[in-house]
């Protein structure tokens, strides 16, 4: 077959190259806006993403050299304006946008993202005033988290040196803007909490900048690390008008790096003047107290109790004698009253006593056991009985017991033994 009759064709690579040349020639510079979707940041440092709107989408790539110039966080949902060129990726035969410049789509998107993150973290209580820790008045060791080459650390150190030289300052160097700065700042806060000896305060600071420059200080991980810090944290980020979530989570917010140093370190000159003033007031107070004490000593020295000390003693002795005499009179009077009462009661008892009956000629007989004899059947012939008279007693032996029918109402004859006096009964 004649070669001239063979059909002409192109390889896939040739066609792809022609398409690529056409796209890169006709679309060498385009600017579009859209929403980031499918964002990926592998270890190579490049970014891969898709830009989309309501109806279409296009693949895009951001080379590492461009990524290093980006000053704001990029993630799914971020609205951006990008500039770049169209090209074809031969292995897949698809076209893509090579992004050479990328900017956020207006400040409104930043504010919306800030508001969403603030509301989320505030709902968790990370900004509550009850979590704020007190800043020590005279810190011995201060950790500063910042860029070691920025103006912020120079301003901070100048103010610190001017105000107070008695503290140790440790610098933990980190990125303060750009992708990954938030993670580094959060890690530095955690490292500061593990240092030994432990610092008294942590300062996070950097100079002013745009919203993009300061955006990493709104990083969620940084806010959580500050809230979890057991060491007080001072935030001195940006200028007075700049407010970040780092400021809100910190225990103390300073408007600038210089003010952060002023809030952390005491004014040495003012402190010395305060100590001198305190010393003067202390000396004056001691002198006044000494003068008042001397006046009191003089008053006591001139008092009657010290000039004539025996007068008081003698007055007390006289008062004691008076009370002793009155007590003696009261005791004697009470004794006499009680004696009279006792005599009255004794008279009544005497009048009621059985012995009083004996004085009228009556007697009482008792058996051998001392029991009063009331009937003749209580004794037998030969028993000894005791007869109690008005004066003295008789001991008798029963010779005969006479019953009622024998000799009147129950009587008995007795033989007297050792009478005290002449008894009432005969043989």
BELRA-V687722 format. One record per residue. N is the residue number from 0. RES is the residue in one small letter. PHI is phi in degrees with one decimal (* if undefined). PSI is psi in radians with two decimals (NA if undefined). NEAR is the number of other C-alpha atoms within 8 Angstrom. Layout:
N|RES|PHI|PSI|NEAR ; N|RES|PHI|PSI|NEAR
This chain:
0|x|*|2.41|3 ; 1|x|-70.9|2.35|5 ; 2|x|-62.3|-0.47|5 ; 3|x|-68.6|-0.41|4 ; 4|x|-85.7|-0.15|6 ; 5|x|-70.2|2.44|6 ; 6|x|-67.7|2.57|4 ; 7|x|-86.4|2.47|4 ; 8|x|-148.8|2.89|4 ; 9|x|-120.7|2.62|6 ; 10|x|-78.3|2.82|6 ; 11|x|-60.2|-0.67|6 ; 12|x|-65.8|-0.69|7 ; 13|x|-65.5|-0.74|8 ; 14|x|-64.9|-0.74|9 ; 15|x|-62.7|-0.66|11 ; 16|x|-67.3|-0.70|9 ; 17|x|-63.6|-0.73|8 ; 18|x|-63.1|-0.72|9 ; 19|x|-62.3|-0.80|10 ; 20|x|-61.6|-0.68|8 ; 21|x|-66.5|-0.83|8 ; 22|x|-62.1|-0.80|12 ; 23|x|-69.0|-0.45|11 ; 24|x|-78.8|-0.76|7 ; 25|x|-83.8|-0.46|6 ; 26|x|-124.8|0.92|9 ; 27|x|-71.9|-0.36|10 ; 28|x|-149.4|1.99|8 ; 29|x|-130.6|2.66|9 ; 30|x|-129.8|2.14|8 ; 31|x|-135.9|2.85|7 ; 32|x|-124.6|2.65|10 ; 33|x|-178.5|-3.09|10 ; 34|x|-104.5|2.37|12 ; 35|x|-74.6|2.34|16 ; 36|x|-142.1|2.62|11 ; 37|x|62.0|0.65|8 ; 38|x|-67.3|2.38|11 ; 39|x|-142.7|2.37|7 ; 40|x|-131.5|1.43|9 ; 41|x|-69.1|3.07|7 ; 42|x|-66.5|-0.27|5 ; 43|x|-65.6|-0.34|6 ; 44|x|96.4|-0.16|9 ; 45|x|-83.6|2.79|12 ; 46|x|-113.3|2.44|13 ; 47|x|-125.0|2.33|12 ; 48|x|-157.2|3.04|12 ; 49|x|-124.7|2.31|12 ; 50|x|-98.9|2.35|13 ; 51|x|-143.8|2.78|12 ; 52|x|-128.1|-2.77|8 ; 53|x|-67.9|-0.41|4 ; 54|x|-121.9|-0.40|5 ; 55|x|-140.0|2.96|6 ; 56|x|-151.0|2.78|8 ; 57|x|-145.6|2.41|9 ; 58|x|-72.6|2.61|11 ; 59|x|-145.5|2.74|12 ; 60|x|-138.4|2.49|12 ; 61|x|-123.2|2.01|12 ; 62|x|-71.1|2.74|12 ; 63|x|-56.5|-0.66|10 ; 64|x|-61.1|-0.58|6 ; 65|x|-79.9|-0.64|10 ; 66|x|-56.9|-0.67|11 ; 67|x|-65.4|-0.31|8 ; 68|x|-96.1|-0.08|7 ; 69|x|-76.1|2.32|10 ; 70|x|-116.2|0.40|9 ; 71|x|-149.2|2.73|11 ; 72|x|-75.6|2.42|10 ; 73|x|-119.6|2.29|6 ; 74|x|-156.4|3.04|8 ; 75|x|-57.4|2.32|9 ; 76|x|97.7|-0.22|7 ; 77|x|-70.6|2.26|10 ; 78|x|-87.5|2.17|11 ; 79|x|-134.2|2.80|12 ; 80|x|-117.2|2.15|12 ; 81|x|-124.2|2.66|12 ; 82|x|-127.4|2.49|12 ; 83|x|177.5|-2.75|13 ; 84|x|-132.9|2.63|13 ; 85|x|-85.4|2.49|14 ; 86|x|-150.1|3.03|11 ; 87|x|-113.8|2.38|12 ; 88|x|-96.7|1.77|9 ; 89|x|-56.4|-0.70|9 ; 90|x|-58.6|-0.51|4 ; 91|x|-109.2|-0.17|5 ; 92|x|66.7|0.49|8 ; 93|x|-118.0|2.64|7 ; 94|x|-91.8|2.72|9 ; 95|x|-150.9|2.84|12 ; 96|x|-102.0|2.12|12 ; 97|x|-88.9|1.90|12 ; 98|x|-83.1|2.21|13 ; 99|x|-108.1|-0.38|11 ; 100|x|-142.2|2.46|8 ; 101|x|-143.1|2.31|10 ; 102|x|-136.7|2.65|7 ; 103|x|-68.2|2.61|12 ; 104|x|-83.1|1.44|10 ; 105|x|76.5|2.79|6 ; 106|x|-71.4|-0.42|7 ; 107|x|-57.6|-0.67|7 ; 108|x|-66.0|-0.63|11 ; 109|x|-64.0|-0.79|10 ; 110|x|-64.8|-0.68|8 ; 111|x|-64.2|-0.74|8 ; 112|x|-66.9|-0.71|8 ; 113|x|-60.5|-0.77|9 ; 114|x|-65.7|-0.73|8 ; 115|x|-62.7|-0.77|8 ; 116|x|-69.0|-0.67|9 ; 117|x|-61.8|-0.81|9 ; 118|x|-62.9|-0.65|8 ; 119|x|-64.8|-0.87|8 ; 120|x|-73.5|-0.59|10 ; 121|x|-64.9|-0.63|10 ; 122|x|-64.0|-0.46|7 ; 123|x|-84.3|-0.10|6 ; 124|x|83.8|0.29|7 ; 125|x|-72.8|-0.25|12 ; 126|x|-108.3|0.15|10 ; 127|x|-63.2|2.44|8 ; 128|x|-64.6|-0.47|5 ; 129|x|-65.8|-0.32|4 ; 130|x|-86.6|-0.19|9 ; 131|x|-69.6|2.34|10 ; 132|x|-103.0|2.61|7 ; 133|x|-74.3|2.49|6 ; 134|x|-87.0|2.24|9 ; 135|x|-62.2|2.50|8 ; 136|x|-68.5|-0.66|7 ; 137|x|-130.0|1.58|7 ; 138|x|-73.6|2.45|11 ; 139|x|-91.7|-0.52|9 ; 140|x|-140.9|2.19|12 ; 141|x|-123.6|2.27|14 ; 142|x|-104.3|2.23|13 ; 143|x|-112.3|2.13|12 ; 144|x|-104.2|1.97|15 ; 145|x|-170.8|3.14|16 ; 146|x|-78.9|2.26|12 ; 147|x|-70.4|-0.22|8 ; 148|x|-108.5|0.03|5 ; 149|x|-84.7|2.94|10 ; 150|x|-71.2|-0.41|8 ; 151|x|-61.5|-0.78|13 ; 152|x|-69.0|-0.58|14 ; 153|x|-66.1|-0.78|8 ; 154|x|-64.0|-0.71|10 ; 155|x|-62.2|-0.83|12 ; 156|x|-66.9|-0.64|9 ; 157|x|-62.0|-0.82|8 ; 158|x|-66.5|-0.71|11 ; 159|x|-62.4|-0.74|12 ; 160|x|-66.4|-0.61|8 ; 161|x|-72.3|-0.62|7 ; 162|x|-88.9|-0.72|12 ; 163|x|-156.4|2.29|11 ; 164|x|-117.9|0.22|7 ; 165|x|-98.7|0.21|5 ; 166|x|-118.4|2.63|9 ; 167|x|-90.9|2.29|7 ; 168|x|-113.0|2.16|8 ; 169|x|-113.5|2.24|8 ; 170|x|-104.0|2.19|9 ; 171|x|-104.4|1.85|9 ; 172|x|-74.1|2.36|8 ; 173|x|-147.3|2.91|12 ; 174|x|-71.0|2.57|11 ; 175|x|-122.0|0.08|13 ; 176|x|-161.1|2.84|12 ; 177|x|90.3|2.94|14 ; 178|x|-57.3|2.28|11 ; 179|x|91.3|-0.17|9 ; 180|x|-65.5|-0.67|12 ; 181|x|-60.4|-0.73|15 ; 182|x|-64.9|-0.72|10 ; 183|x|-64.3|-0.73|10 ; 184|x|-63.1|-0.75|13 ; 185|x|-63.0|-0.73|13 ; 186|x|-64.8|-0.64|10 ; 187|x|-66.1|-0.65|11 ; 188|x|-63.1|-0.75|14 ; 189|x|-63.5|-0.70|10 ; 190|x|-64.4|-0.72|8 ; 191|x|-60.5|-0.59|11 ; 192|x|-73.3|-0.29|11 ; 193|x|-99.7|-0.09|7 ; 194|x|-66.1|2.57|8 ; 195|x|-133.1|2.21|5 ; 196|x|-68.6|2.66|4 ; 197|x|-69.9|2.37|9 ; 198|x|-71.2|2.79|14 ; 199|x|-88.9|-0.42|11 ; 200|x|-156.6|2.61|14 ; 201|x|-115.6|2.32|15 ; 202|x|-117.5|2.18|13 ; 203|x|-108.9|2.15|12 ; 204|x|-149.5|2.71|16 ; 205|x|-166.7|2.87|15 ; 206|x|-77.3|-3.10|12 ; 207|x|-72.8|3.01|9 ; 208|x|175.3|-3.07|8 ; 209|x|-76.4|3.07|6 ; 210|x|-58.7|-0.70|7 ; 211|x|-64.5|-0.70|9 ; 212|x|-64.9|-0.64|11 ; 213|x|-94.7|0.00|15 ; 214|x|-61.6|-0.56|12 ; 215|x|-65.1|-0.31|15 ; 216|x|-80.7|0.02|11 ; 217|x|-101.6|0.17|13 ; 218|x|-63.5|2.32|12 ; 219|x|-61.2|-0.72|7 ; 220|x|-63.2|-0.64|9 ; 221|x|-66.0|-0.77|16 ; 222|x|-60.6|-0.74|14 ; 223|x|-67.7|-0.66|9 ; 224|x|-67.3|-0.63|12 ; 225|x|-67.3|-0.77|13 ; 226|x|-63.8|-0.55|11 ; 227|x|-86.8|-0.13|6 ; 228|x|-66.5|2.34|11 ; 229|x|-85.2|-0.17|5 ; 230|x|-103.3|2.38|10 ; 231|x|-56.7|2.45|14 ; 232|x|-119.0|2.30|13 ; 233|x|-111.2|2.27|15 ; 234|x|-109.2|2.13|15 ; 235|x|-128.4|1.35|16 ; 236|x|-113.9|2.24|18 ; 237|x|74.2|-2.61|16 ; 238|x|-108.9|-3.06|9 ; 239|x|-60.5|-0.61|7 ; 240|x|-82.2|-0.18|5 ; 241|x|-86.8|2.24|8 ; 242|x|-129.0|2.17|9 ; 243|x|-120.3|2.89|11 ; 244|x|-65.8|-0.46|11 ; 245|x|-60.9|-0.74|13 ; 246|x|-60.7|-0.74|12 ; 247|x|-71.6|-0.53|9 ; 248|x|-82.7|-0.42|11 ; 249|x|-67.3|2.76|14 ; 250|x|-73.8|-0.41|13 ; 251|x|-149.3|2.32|10 ; 252|x|-104.8|2.24|11 ; 253|x|-108.1|2.54|12 ; 254|x|-74.6|-0.50|11 ; 255|x|-143.7|2.93|13 ; 256|x|-59.5|-0.66|17 ; 257|x|-64.6|-0.75|10 ; 258|x|-67.5|-0.54|10 ; 259|x|-59.3|-0.75|17 ; 260|x|-64.7|-0.69|12 ; 261|x|-65.4|-0.60|12 ; 262|x|-78.8|-0.43|8 ; 263|x|-87.7|-0.77|12 ; 264|x|-101.1|2.39|12 ; 265|x|-72.8|2.76|11 ; 266|x|-80.5|1.91|9 ; 267|x|-60.5|-0.74|8 ; 268|x|-63.8|-0.78|7 ; 269|x|-64.6|-0.63|7 ; 270|x|-67.2|-0.72|9 ; 271|x|-63.3|-0.78|8 ; 272|x|-62.2|-0.66|8 ; 273|x|-65.7|-0.66|8 ; 274|x|-66.9|-0.70|8 ; 275|x|-62.9|-0.74|8 ; 276|x|-63.5|-0.71|8 ; 277|x|-64.5|-0.71|8 ; 278|x|-62.4|-0.77|8 ; 279|x|-62.7|-0.77|8 ; 280|x|-65.5|-0.60|8 ; 281|x|-67.0|-0.77|8 ; 282|x|-62.8|-0.80|8 ; 283|x|-61.8|-0.70|8 ; 284|x|-64.1|-0.71|8 ; 285|x|-66.2|-0.71|8 ; 286|x|-63.0|-0.74|8 ; 287|x|-63.5|-0.74|8 ; 288|x|-63.9|-0.68|8 ; 289|x|-64.4|-0.72|8 ; 290|x|-64.0|-0.76|8 ; 291|x|-64.5|-0.67|8 ; 292|x|-65.7|-0.69|8 ; 293|x|-64.1|-0.70|8 ; 294|x|-62.7|-0.70|8 ; 295|x|-66.3|-0.69|8 ; 296|x|-62.3|-0.74|8 ; 297|x|-62.0|-0.75|8 ; 298|x|-61.8|-0.72|8 ; 299|x|-67.1|-0.67|8 ; 300|x|-64.5|-0.55|8 ; 301|x|-90.9|-0.02|8 ; 302|x|-75.6|2.69|8 ; 303|x|-60.9|-0.64|7 ; 304|x|-64.5|-0.50|8 ; 305|x|-92.6|-0.52|9 ; 306|x|-75.5|-0.67|8 ; 307|x|-129.2|1.23|8 ; 308|x|-63.7|-0.47|9 ; 309|x|-73.3|-0.38|6 ; 310|x|-60.3|-0.81|8 ; 311|x|-64.2|-0.72|9 ; 312|x|-63.7|-0.76|8 ; 313|x|-66.5|-0.65|8 ; 314|x|-62.2|-0.73|8 ; 315|x|-66.0|-0.66|8 ; 316|x|-65.5|-0.74|8 ; 317|x|-63.0|-0.74|8 ; 318|x|-62.9|-0.62|8 ; 319|x|-68.0|-0.70|8 ; 320|x|-63.3|-0.77|8 ; 321|x|-58.9|-0.78|8 ; 322|x|-68.5|-0.61|8 ; 323|x|-66.2|-0.75|8 ; 324|x|-64.3|-0.73|8 ; 325|x|-64.9|-0.67|8 ; 326|x|-63.9|-0.69|8 ; 327|x|-63.8|-0.74|8 ; 328|x|-64.3|-0.73|8 ; 329|x|-63.5|-0.68|8 ; 330|x|-67.4|-0.78|8 ; 331|x|-65.5|-0.73|8 ; 332|x|-63.0|-0.71|8 ; 333|x|-68.6|-0.65|8 ; 334|x|-65.2|-0.75|8 ; 335|x|-63.1|-0.74|8 ; 336|x|-63.8|-0.74|8 ; 337|x|-65.9|-0.65|8 ; 338|x|-65.1|-0.75|8 ; 339|x|-61.8|-0.72|8 ; 340|x|-63.5|-0.69|8 ; 341|x|-67.3|-0.70|8 ; 342|x|-64.3|-0.69|8 ; 343|x|-61.6|-0.73|8 ; 344|x|-68.2|-0.64|8 ; 345|x|-64.7|-0.69|8 ; 346|x|-61.2|-0.74|8 ; 347|x|-63.2|-0.72|8 ; 348|x|-66.7|-0.68|8 ; 349|x|-63.0|-0.70|8 ; 350|x|-64.9|-0.56|7 ; 351|x|-90.0|-0.08|7 ; 352|x|-72.4|2.41|8 ; 353|x|-60.6|-0.51|6 ; 354|x|-63.1|-0.50|7 ; 355|x|-65.2|-0.53|10 ; 356|x|-67.0|-0.59|9 ; 357|x|-61.8|-0.51|11 ; 358|x|-67.8|-0.19|10 ; 359|x|-99.9|0.21|7 ; 360|x|105.0|0.01|8 ; 361|x|-88.1|2.81|9 ; 362|x|-137.6|2.91|9 ; 363|x|-131.1|2.25|9 ; 364|x|-104.5|2.48|10 ; 365|x|-126.6|2.49|13 ; 366|x|-77.9|-3.05|13 ; 367|x|-63.9|-0.37|9 ; 368|x|-94.7|0.08|5 ; 369|x|84.3|0.24|6 ; 370|x|-90.5|2.46|7 ; 371|x|-67.9|2.34|8 ; 372|x|-89.1|2.13|10 ; 373|x|-111.5|-0.34|5 ; 374|x|-146.2|2.71|6 ; 375|x|-69.9|-0.38|12 ; 376|x|-74.9|0.05|5 ; 377|x|-86.9|-0.16|7 ; 378|x|-132.4|2.92|9 ; 379|x|-130.6|2.87|9 ; 380|x|-60.7|2.32|9 ; 381|x|98.4|-0.24|7 ; 382|x|-71.9|2.60|10 ; 383|x|-94.4|2.35|10 ; 384|x|-128.6|2.76|12 ; 385|x|-116.0|2.27|12 ; 386|x|-111.1|2.12|12 ; 387|x|-93.8|2.11|12 ; 388|x|-103.0|3.13|13 ; 389|x|-61.4|-0.68|11 ; 390|x|-129.9|1.84|6 ; 391|x|91.2|-3.09|8 ; 392|x|-140.1|2.73|10 ; 393|x|-120.6|2.47|15 ; 394|x|-110.3|2.12|12 ; 395|x|-126.3|2.77|12 ; 396|x|-112.3|2.26|13 ; 397|x|-73.0|2.11|16 ; 398|x|-96.0|-0.55|10 ; 399|x|-154.4|2.42|9 ; 400|x|-106.0|2.08|13 ; 401|x|-104.4|2.13|12 ; 402|x|-81.4|3.12|12 ; 403|x|-63.6|-0.68|9 ; 404|x|-76.6|-0.31|8 ; 405|x|-83.2|-0.77|6 ; 406|x|-152.9|1.14|9 ; 407|x|72.8|-2.80|8 ; 408|x|-79.3|1.51|7 ; 409|x|52.6|1.35|12 ; 410|x|-121.7|2.90|11 ; 411|x|-144.2|2.59|11 ; 412|x|-87.6|2.57|10 ; 413|x|-135.1|2.74|12 ; 414|x|-114.7|2.12|10 ; 415|x|-81.6|2.49|10 ; 416|x|-126.2|2.19|8 ; 417|x|47.9|1.14|6 ; 418|x|-73.3|2.54|10 ; 419|x|-71.9|-0.70|7 ; 420|x|-145.2|-3.10|6 ; 421|x|-64.0|2.16|5 ; 422|x|-78.6|3.09|7 ; 423|x|-81.9|-0.43|4 ; 424|x|-110.6|2.44|5 ; 425|x|-91.9|-3.14|6 ; 426|x|-68.4|NA|6
